[in-house]
Amino acid sequence: MRAHTLLPAVAAILFAAAACNSTTVRGPEGEAVTATAPSALTIHRGDSIPLKVALDRDKFEGPVTVSISQLPKGVETDQMTQTVDATSATFSLSASHDAELVANQAVNVTVDAMDGRRATQYVALTVAE
Protein backbone atom coordinates (compact mmCIF):
# COMPACT_ATOMS: atom_id res chain seq x y z
CA MET A 1 0.00 0.00 0.00
CA ARG A 2 1.36 3.40 -0.90
CA ALA A 3 1.91 5.98 1.82
CA HIS A 4 -0.58 8.45 0.34
CA THR A 5 -3.36 5.83 0.41
CA LEU A 6 -2.44 4.66 3.90
CA LEU A 7 -2.99 8.06 5.52
CA PRO A 8 -6.75 8.28 4.77
CA ALA A 9 -7.25 4.72 6.04
CA VAL A 10 -5.45 5.50 9.31
CA ALA A 11 -7.43 8.73 9.70
CA ALA A 12 -10.72 6.84 9.21
CA ILE A 13 -9.77 4.27 11.85
CA LEU A 14 -8.79 6.99 14.33
CA PHE A 15 -12.04 8.87 13.66
CA ALA A 16 -14.09 5.70 14.18
CA ALA A 17 -12.30 4.97 17.45
CA ALA A 18 -12.84 8.55 18.66
CA ALA A 19 -16.56 8.35 17.79
CA CYS A 20 -17.29 5.70 20.43
CA ASN A 21 -17.71 5.65 24.20
CA SER A 22 -16.79 2.71 26.42
CA THR A 23 -17.72 1.78 29.95
CA THR A 24 -16.55 -1.20 31.99
CA VAL A 25 -18.27 -3.30 34.62
CA ARG A 26 -15.68 -4.95 36.90
CA GLY A 27 -16.22 -7.88 39.23
CA PRO A 28 -14.52 -8.84 42.49
CA GLU A 29 -12.33 -11.54 40.90
CA GLY A 30 -10.87 -9.35 38.15
CA GLU A 31 -13.54 -10.21 35.61
CA ALA A 32 -14.82 -7.41 33.42
CA VAL A 33 -17.21 -6.55 30.61
CA THR A 34 -16.54 -3.47 28.50
CA ALA A 35 -19.44 -2.05 26.51
CA THR A 36 -18.71 0.23 23.55
CA ALA A 37 -21.42 2.30 21.85
CA PRO A 38 -21.34 5.22 19.44
CA SER A 39 -20.84 8.58 21.13
CA ALA A 40 -23.49 10.15 18.86
CA LEU A 41 -26.22 9.10 16.43
CA THR A 42 -28.62 10.98 14.18
CA ILE A 43 -32.02 9.66 13.20
CA HIS A 44 -34.40 11.37 10.79
CA ARG A 45 -38.13 11.55 11.33
CA GLY A 46 -39.77 8.49 9.78
CA ASP A 47 -36.53 6.46 9.72
CA SER A 48 -35.04 3.58 11.68
CA ILE A 49 -31.39 3.07 12.65
CA PRO A 50 -29.47 0.45 14.63
CA LEU A 51 -27.82 1.21 17.96
CA LYS A 52 -25.12 -1.43 18.40
CA VAL A 53 -23.40 -1.99 21.74
CA ALA A 54 -20.23 -4.13 21.43
CA LEU A 55 -19.34 -6.24 24.47
CA ASP A 56 -15.73 -7.21 25.20
CA ARG A 57 -15.37 -9.79 27.98
CA ASP A 58 -12.34 -10.40 30.18
CA LYS A 59 -12.50 -13.50 32.42
CA PHE A 60 -16.30 -13.34 32.27
CA GLU A 61 -18.61 -15.57 30.23
CA GLY A 62 -22.03 -15.10 31.80
CA PRO A 63 -24.99 -13.17 30.47
CA VAL A 64 -25.18 -9.40 30.72
CA THR A 65 -28.21 -7.18 30.48
CA VAL A 66 -28.01 -4.17 28.19
CA SER A 67 -30.77 -1.58 28.33
CA ILE A 68 -31.50 1.82 26.85
CA SER A 69 -33.62 4.61 28.28
CA GLN A 70 -34.35 8.33 28.04
CA LEU A 71 -35.31 8.25 24.36
CA PRO A 72 -36.74 11.48 22.94
CA LYS A 73 -40.51 11.76 22.51
CA GLY A 74 -41.53 9.95 19.33
CA VAL A 75 -38.47 7.67 19.22
CA GLU A 76 -39.08 4.03 20.06
CA THR A 77 -36.98 0.89 20.23
CA ASP A 78 -37.77 -2.70 19.35
CA GLN A 79 -36.80 -3.65 22.92
CA MET A 80 -35.70 -1.63 25.91
CA THR A 81 -33.65 -4.45 27.45
CA GLN A 82 -31.66 -7.40 26.13
CA THR A 83 -29.96 -10.17 28.08
CA VAL A 84 -27.13 -11.56 25.97
CA ASP A 85 -24.30 -14.08 26.14
CA ALA A 86 -22.97 -12.74 22.83
CA THR A 87 -20.41 -10.09 21.90
CA SER A 88 -22.99 -7.41 21.10
CA ALA A 89 -26.53 -6.18 21.59
CA THR A 90 -28.29 -4.29 18.82
CA PHE A 91 -31.37 -2.13 19.31
CA SER A 92 -33.48 -0.81 16.45
CA LEU A 93 -34.48 2.83 16.97
CA SER A 94 -37.45 4.22 15.03
CA ALA A 95 -38.50 7.86 14.86
CA SER A 96 -42.10 8.69 14.10
CA HIS A 97 -42.92 11.31 11.46
CA ASP A 98 -43.71 13.76 14.25
CA ALA A 99 -40.88 12.82 16.65
CA GLU A 100 -39.58 15.67 18.77
CA LEU A 101 -36.66 17.43 17.08
CA VAL A 102 -33.74 17.32 19.53
CA ALA A 103 -29.99 17.81 19.34
CA ASN A 104 -27.62 15.61 21.33
CA GLN A 105 -30.14 14.27 23.84
CA ALA A 106 -28.37 11.90 26.24
CA VAL A 107 -29.75 8.39 25.81
CA ASN A 108 -28.70 6.03 28.60
CA VAL A 109 -27.00 2.76 27.68
CA THR A 110 -26.72 0.63 30.83
CA VAL A 111 -24.91 -2.67 31.28
CA ASP A 112 -25.73 -4.90 34.27
CA ALA A 113 -23.45 -7.84 35.06
CA MET A 114 -21.80 -9.73 37.90
CA ASP A 115 -23.90 -9.63 41.03
CA GLY A 116 -25.78 -6.42 40.22
CA ARG A 117 -22.75 -4.39 39.15
CA ARG A 118 -23.79 -1.68 36.71
CA ALA A 119 -22.24 0.89 34.41
CA THR A 120 -23.98 3.54 32.30
CA GLN A 121 -22.77 5.54 29.34
CA TYR A 122 -24.55 7.99 27.09
CA VAL A 123 -25.21 8.27 23.37
CA ALA A 124 -25.97 11.79 22.12
CA LEU A 125 -29.04 11.26 19.94
CA THR A 126 -30.15 13.88 17.44
CA VAL A 127 -33.56 13.71 15.79
CA ALA A 128 -33.54 15.63 12.52
CA GLU A 129 -36.16 16.54 9.92
C-alpha positions as CSV (number, residue, x, y, z in Angstrom):
1,M,0.0,0.0,0.0
2,R,1.4,3.4,-0.9
3,A,1.9,6.0,1.8
4,H,-0.6,8.5,0.3
5,T,-3.4,5.8,0.4
6,L,-2.4,4.7,3.9
7,L,-3.0,8.1,5.5
8,P,-6.8,8.3,4.8
9,A,-7.3,4.7,6.0
10,V,-5.5,5.5,9.3
11,A,-7.4,8.7,9.7
12,A,-10.7,6.8,9.2
13,I,-9.8,4.3,11.9
14,L,-8.8,7.0,14.3
15,F,-12.0,8.9,13.7
16,A,-14.1,5.7,14.2
17,A,-12.3,5.0,17.5
18,A,-12.8,8.5,18.7
19,A,-16.6,8.4,17.8
20,C,-17.3,5.7,20.4
21,N,-17.7,5.6,24.2
22,S,-16.8,2.7,26.4
23,T,-17.7,1.8,29.9
24,T,-16.6,-1.2,32.0
25,V,-18.3,-3.3,34.6
26,R,-15.7,-4.9,36.9
27,G,-16.2,-7.9,39.2
28,P,-14.5,-8.8,42.5
29,E,-12.3,-11.5,40.9
30,G,-10.9,-9.3,38.2
31,E,-13.5,-10.2,35.6
32,A,-14.8,-7.4,33.4
33,V,-17.2,-6.6,30.6
34,T,-16.5,-3.5,28.5
35,A,-19.4,-2.1,26.5
36,T,-18.7,0.2,23.6
37,A,-21.4,2.3,21.9
38,P,-21.3,5.2,19.4
39,S,-20.8,8.6,21.1
40,A,-23.5,10.1,18.9
41,L,-26.2,9.1,16.4
42,T,-28.6,11.0,14.2
43,I,-32.0,9.7,13.2
44,H,-34.4,11.4,10.8
45,R,-38.1,11.5,11.3
46,G,-39.8,8.5,9.8
47,D,-36.5,6.5,9.7
48,S,-35.0,3.6,11.7
49,I,-31.4,3.1,12.6
50,P,-29.5,0.5,14.6
51,L,-27.8,1.2,18.0
52,K,-25.1,-1.4,18.4
53,V,-23.4,-2.0,21.7
54,A,-20.2,-4.1,21.4
55,L,-19.3,-6.2,24.5
56,D,-15.7,-7.2,25.2
57,R,-15.4,-9.8,28.0
58,D,-12.3,-10.4,30.2
59,K,-12.5,-13.5,32.4
60,F,-16.3,-13.3,32.3
61,E,-18.6,-15.6,30.2
62,G,-22.0,-15.1,31.8
63,P,-25.0,-13.2,30.5
64,V,-25.2,-9.4,30.7
65,T,-28.2,-7.2,30.5
66,V,-28.0,-4.2,28.2
67,S,-30.8,-1.6,28.3
68,I,-31.5,1.8,26.9
69,S,-33.6,4.6,28.3
70,Q,-34.3,8.3,28.0
71,L,-35.3,8.2,24.4
72,P,-36.7,11.5,22.9
73,K,-40.5,11.8,22.5
74,G,-41.5,10.0,19.3
75,V,-38.5,7.7,19.2
76,E,-39.1,4.0,20.1
77,T,-37.0,0.9,20.2
78,D,-37.8,-2.7,19.3
79,Q,-36.8,-3.7,22.9
80,M,-35.7,-1.6,25.9
81,T,-33.6,-4.5,27.5
82,Q,-31.7,-7.4,26.1
83,T,-30.0,-10.2,28.1
84,V,-27.1,-11.6,26.0
85,D,-24.3,-14.1,26.1
86,A,-23.0,-12.7,22.8
87,T,-20.4,-10.1,21.9
88,S,-23.0,-7.4,21.1
89,A,-26.5,-6.2,21.6
90,T,-28.3,-4.3,18.8
91,F,-31.4,-2.1,19.3
92,S,-33.5,-0.8,16.4
93,L,-34.5,2.8,17.0
94,S,-37.4,4.2,15.0
95,A,-38.5,7.9,14.9
96,S,-42.1,8.7,14.1
97,H,-42.9,11.3,11.5
98,D,-43.7,13.8,14.3
99,A,-40.9,12.8,16.6
100,E,-39.6,15.7,18.8
101,L,-36.7,17.4,17.1
102,V,-33.7,17.3,19.5
103,A,-30.0,17.8,19.3
104,N,-27.6,15.6,21.3
105,Q,-30.1,14.3,23.8
106,A,-28.4,11.9,26.2
107,V,-29.7,8.4,25.8
108,N,-28.7,6.0,28.6
109,V,-27.0,2.8,27.7
110,T,-26.7,0.6,30.8
111,V,-24.9,-2.7,31.3
112,D,-25.7,-4.9,34.3
113,A,-23.5,-7.8,35.1
114,M,-21.8,-9.7,37.9
115,D,-23.9,-9.6,41.0
116,G,-25.8,-6.4,40.2
117,R,-22.8,-4.4,39.1
118,R,-23.8,-1.7,36.7
119,A,-22.2,0.9,34.4
120,T,-24.0,3.5,32.3
121,Q,-22.8,5.5,29.3
122,Y,-24.6,8.0,27.1
123,V,-25.2,8.3,23.4
124,A,-26.0,11.8,22.1
125,L,-29.0,11.3,19.9
126,T,-30.1,13.9,17.4
127,V,-33.6,13.7,15.8
128,A,-33.5,15.6,12.5
129,E,-36.2,16.5,9.9
